[in-house]
Every structure is written in C-alpha cells, then in structure tokens.
Amino acid sequence: MKVKFALAGLCGLFAATPALADISVCITVSATGPAASLGVPENNTIPMLPKEVAGEAINYTSFDDATDPTAAVKNVRKCIEEQKADLLIGSSTTPTTIAVAGVAAETKTPVLTLAPVGLPEESEVWAFRTPQPVSQMAGALVEHMTANGVKTLGFIGYADGYGELWLNVMNKALEGTGITMEPIERFARNDTSVTGQVLKLVAARPDAVLVVASGTPAALPNLALAERGYEGQIYHTHGSASLDFIRVAGASAEGSILPVGPVVVAAQLPDSHPSKALGVEYTKAYEAAHGEGSLSSFGGHMFDAGQIILATVPVALERSAPGSEEFRAALRDALENMNEVAGVHGVFNTSPDDHYGHDERSRVLVRVENGAWKYME
Amino acid sequence: MDVTIALFLIQDGIINGAIYALLAVALVLVFAVTRVILIPQGEFVTFAGLSLAAMETGSVPGAVWLLLVLAAAAAAMDAGAALRERSPAKAVRLAAWNLVPAIAIAAAVLAMVPLQLGLGVNIVLCAALIVPMGPYLYRVAFQPLADASVLVLLIASVGAHLALTALGLVLFGAEGYRTSPVVSGSFQIGPLFVTGQSLLVVGATLALLAGLALFFGRTLIGKALMASAINRRGARLVGIPTMLSGRIAFAMAAAIGVVSAVLVAPLTTLYYDSGFIIGLKGFVAAIIGGLGAYPAAVAAALAVGLLEAFSSFWASAFKEVIVFASILPVLLWRSLTSTHGDEED
C-alpha cells in the first residue's frame, strides 16, 4: 500500500511540476476493503475520464482509501497539499465520503461524491453528488406500486444502516398513497435462513414484498418466498442490481422489479433517453477492457463525474486560471448551476438547494426476465 | 401464529439445529482431546461448501493451494524438529509423509475437477481436500503450543480463524454460492412442505452421532482419544501419543465440517465469512451443553436452532441478540453450581 501511494505521489509530482496551469483532479476510492465491489469498478473507470477540456490538460491522481475514513482523509490532505487539487472525486461509501467532504469544505475545494450521502450544512456547500438519492429510487417503486393497485407492502431488509435508510425513505414516500407497510422484518447479510421472517410475511398476505439488501444475500428472501409459494410482486432496491443476485436466486428471481440507474440497461433504453448514447458507449468501453458482463452501475458514477468536468470546467475557466482559490470557487459555482448535463445515470440540473441534480430520468425500473435485466417502459 | 406456522418454524429450527449439533460435537471433540476451542471449525464448513460449489461449475477450488501451503508449512516444521535432533533421514521421511499425500490430492483435484464427474466424485474430492487441512492446521498452529494454557490455545485459535477467513476472501471471492441438493425432490406432510435435503440433514446428523458413539465406545483409536480427553498425562503414560491424538481429533473435526457443508450448502448461501456465525452458534450450543458432554451439546444445539427460528418470526431485528444472550443465564447458573475444580491451568 505504501509503495502504491508513494508511486502515485511520485507520478503526481512529475505531472504537476512542468505545467502548473493544468487542471488537477484528485480521486480517492475504496478499491480495497469491504466496499471493494463499489470501488473497483470506479477505479477501473478512471482511465476513461476526459484527458482535456477547453484546450487545458487534466491531470488525474488517484488513491485507494481501503474503505477507511482515516485513510480517506489522509488521501484528501495529500491531494490538496501535494497535488494542489482543483477538484476532488470520492469516496465510494457513506463514512469515507463524509470524511472527504469535511476536508473539502475546510479547504474550500469542490468535491464530487460517488455515494449518496446526507451532509452537515457546512460540508454541503462544497459537495456535489453523482449518484441518485435513495428517495428517487424509492419514488420509482412507489409509482409502480400505486399504478398496479398495491395496497399492502411487506418489508424485509438488512438489520443495518442500509435497511434503516430505506425504511425511513419508504415510510416518507408511502405517505398519502394509502399503501400500508407491514410486517417489517429484518435479516442479516450472512444469515443462513429467513424462514421465520418469510412465514410472518406470507401469513400477513401483503400484495407485494420489498427486499432491502445488496448483492447475493438479496437472493435469500426470494428463495424462501418462492419456497412458501408467495405469488405477489417482489420488489428490490438497486442494491440487488448485480448479476450474482440472479445467479444465486435462480428461478425465484424471475419477475422481481427493481429501480436502477439507466446505465444498467443502456442498450435497451429508447433512443430518446438522454443516457442512451453515453451509456452504450461507456458499457462498450468498459466491457472491452474488463470482459463481457463486467459492467457495474457504480463505475457509471465515476464516468458521470467526467461528464460533469467536461460541462463545468469551461465555465470556471472563463473566470479564473486553475490552481487558484478563485478557480475552485468558480468551479463550485459552475457545479451548482449545471443545466441538462447528461451522464450515464440520467441528467444533472443542480441548484443551490439541490446538489444531486437528478430527476426521474435518473432511474428506470427493470424486471428480471430469463436471468437478465429487462427494461420496463 | 397458528399450528402450520409453528410446524414450519419447528422444521426450520430442527434443520438448523442439526447443523449446529454437528459443529457443537466437533468443538466438544477437539476441546476434550486437545483443549483447543476450535473457532476455525466454521471455516472447515465454508471452505468445503465453497469448494463444492466451485467444483460444480468445473473450476478448481482455491482450497487446493491452501492445502499445499499448509502441507509445506507442516513439512518444514516436522523436518526442522527432526534436524534439531540431528537425524536428516527422519527429516526427509517426515517431510515426505506430510507433502506426498497433499501433492497427490492436489493433483487428483486438478485432473478430475474439470471433467465434472458428478456430485458423488465432487464430495469425495472435497473431503480429500478439506479433511487433511485439520491435521495440518493442528501441526502448524497448535502442536507447538500443545502444553500451553487453554487461554493461549484460544488466542492461537482466534488467530487461525482470522487468517483462514482472510484467505477465504482471497481464495473464494466475496460473493456467496449455493450447491445443488444431494437429494432433490420434496413432498407434503399435512400442511408441511418437506424437502429431501432437509430429511437428509436430520438423517445424516443422527447417523454421524451414532457413528461417533460407536467409534468412542468400540474402537481402539476411539478409546485412546477418550483416554487422552479424560486424563492427558495418564494417557501418555500408557503409550498414547498426544500429537497423534491431536491430529486425529482435528481430522475428525474437519471431516464433520465437510459433512456439515454437504448438508447445509444446498439450503443456504455460503460466503467466505459465513463460518464464524455458524460456528459461533455451534459454540453456544457446546457451552450450554457444558463443553464436555456430547448428548447435552446436541440437545442444546437443537434448542439453539429452535430458539433462532422462533425469534426470527417474532422479533427478527433481535434474532442474534436473543440467541447469543441465551448463553448468559446458562453461564450464570453453571458458575453458581460448579465447584471451580478444573483439573488444569
């Protein structure tokens, strides 16, 4: 790890010394540690970021924070002191991102986060998010439920922060829709059985069940529900949007509906969708480098950071030259006033009140059909 | 709750309890013979389960390399000890005795797995792969400490567990796997939906427990193990080597781990780190049973399974809390009733 950091620092020094006017973008992702499944595709996407904009070269320096907030802070300090970063990107998870945003605000450096985090007010000023907020994803599910006459919804989710977050967001999203959420059951990532929870769900006969989990463990409730002959609709969150989920759940995954970023089904999107062209291009480039079916929606957030750079840096360059505090402030202002900036995860329209900038074009619903994601009109 | 739900929960509890019973028996066995609280027992289960899943897809499981590394380490340690006694011939013999079987097994796995010869062959290969890890692990991590206190052995055991879990992530990856059931098919008894695999779990557990009882009661090795468990010094005086009994106990624990894996892998998704939580529940059962008596450990394991099933129905958010907290009143009761007359330490 030390060698890697040292090398990265050295490369950064070589790159930064000759042309001070270059734009310096510094990245920290969780390429190892518990969030490696997020950080690895993000890391893999760094070579696909734009190399220059408006005639100015962009230098990228990247560090691995090993999913550790302390390491993330160290990385960002290095970014600011050694790389004179004009813009920060990172990190992959909620705790690391909160740490990064704190330093960014303190040093008045704009940051594009790859995790949808809630931030304290002083950090919020300098932080902009590339992923969709959870409420947007939940909104898509609730729309589908109302349209299909769901009146009662069972909930089975992780007994951790992710489950809690979704429970709160769903409670808010269901207000005034007439849908009641009951029973509310919990399970853990490495549980061997969810029979008890599923029996309780099935006995309550809800019209639909929402499974809040991520990756392969998300398959467990599906398998148990199928075993008990549950025939209602099963909804999942975008945490389940991995092919490993379909592999383990097998036939029991068929028909499950989940909200995802448009990039997951880029090829199936209608041509009018703003993410179609970029999404197909990104998917091709990524899968050419890392193998068929290797695309993950998380790398798309890094790609979108590149699209945001292309759109906002020229605006900031009109006001100031890179490497100065004025440039960073100008870039922050540009990030706050993005207008119809298309990425692979929808379109960004930011404002002082909205540092996500996503709207309903940022999520699509997909259904599992024949072991693959099928875009739902 | 109606009768149907209660029946389903009891069924789920018995199946899980049977698996915990196997783990608890392995823990009691290893503790009795070597005084090691074998936390890595869960790793034997996950490594066997994940190896089976890999073999099912025709890919060579990463456990092959782990077996070779463990064998090499055991060979180096045995040979080193022999060289200190200035007997090079013995060193070569011991090194070969450690290395040859491991290399033969690895070669067999590498040659036969890509042919996808079916579940039966895979189970045999998996057992050949995982069972020797037991004695090798004993040689590498525990034999040098054989006379240390229970606490030191526990610390070594935690270390071995952490090392094996980390290796599991490297060898098998972060995603979970299931295997196809040994017995497919299912049938209906009243409202109850029973799968063949779940019957196999209960049947195989009962058979294994009966087999263990016979082994300890009727065979020379079994009696020797019992003797070492009851009185280590006395056993040594009548010519039962401690090292050998340690290796046999670990081999049996690993074998029980393989059986548990074959039974549980089709019923649940196994991850590289699943072993700890399964093993811990087996450990709770072993403790409730007094860490010395097999029938008590099995009964406690069934109780843990049932408690888990019913608490997942009534209060799923607190399931683990309830299961692990159940150990507290038992410990309290034992500490009040026991006479603190431990024979060692």
Chai-1 contact restraints between the chains, C-beta under 6 A:
chainA,res_idxA,chainB,res_idxB,connection_type,confidence,min_distance_angstrom,max_distance_angstrom,comment,restraint_id
A,A159,B,A317,contact,1.0,0.0,6.0,A-B,restraint_1
A,E185,B,S316,contact,1.0,0.0,6.0,A-B,restraint_2
A,R186,B,S316,contact,1.0,0.0,6.0,A-B,restraint_3
A,R186,B,A317,contact,1.0,0.0,6.0,A-B,restraint_4
A,N190,B,Y271,contact,1.0,0.0,6.0,A-B,restraint_5
A,N190,B,S274,contact,1.0,0.0,6.0,A-B,restraint_6
A,N190,B,I277,contact,1.0,0.0,6.0,A-B,restraint_7
A,T192,B,T268,contact,1.0,0.0,6.0,A-B,restraint_8
A,S193,B,D12,contact,1.0,0.0,6.0,A-B,restraint_9
A,T195,B,D12,contact,1.0,0.0,6.0,A-B,restraint_10
A,G196,B,L9,contact,1.0,0.0,6.0,A-B,restraint_11
A,G196,B,A309,contact,1.0,0.0,6.0,A-B,restraint_12
A,G196,B,S312,contact,1.0,0.0,6.0,A-B,restraint_13
A,G196,B,F313,contact,1.0,0.0,6.0,A-B,restraint_14
A,Q197,B,S312,contact,1.0,0.0,6.0,A-B,restraint_15
A,Q197,B,S316,contact,1.0,0.0,6.0,A-B,restraint_16
A,L199,B,I5,contact,1.0,0.0,6.0,A-B,restraint_17
A,L199,B,F8,contact,1.0,0.0,6.0,A-B,restraint_18
A,L199,B,F313,contact,1.0,0.0,6.0,A-B,restraint_19
A,K200,B,F313,contact,1.0,0.0,6.0,A-B,restraint_20
A,T216,B,E175,contact,1.0,0.0,6.0,A-B,restraint_21
A,T216,B,G176,contact,1.0,0.0,6.0,A-B,restraint_22
A,T216,B,T269,contact,1.0,0.0,6.0,A-B,restraint_23
A,D244,B,E175,contact,1.0,0.0,6.0,A-B,restraint_24
A,V248,B,T269,contact,1.0,0.0,6.0,A-B,restraint_25
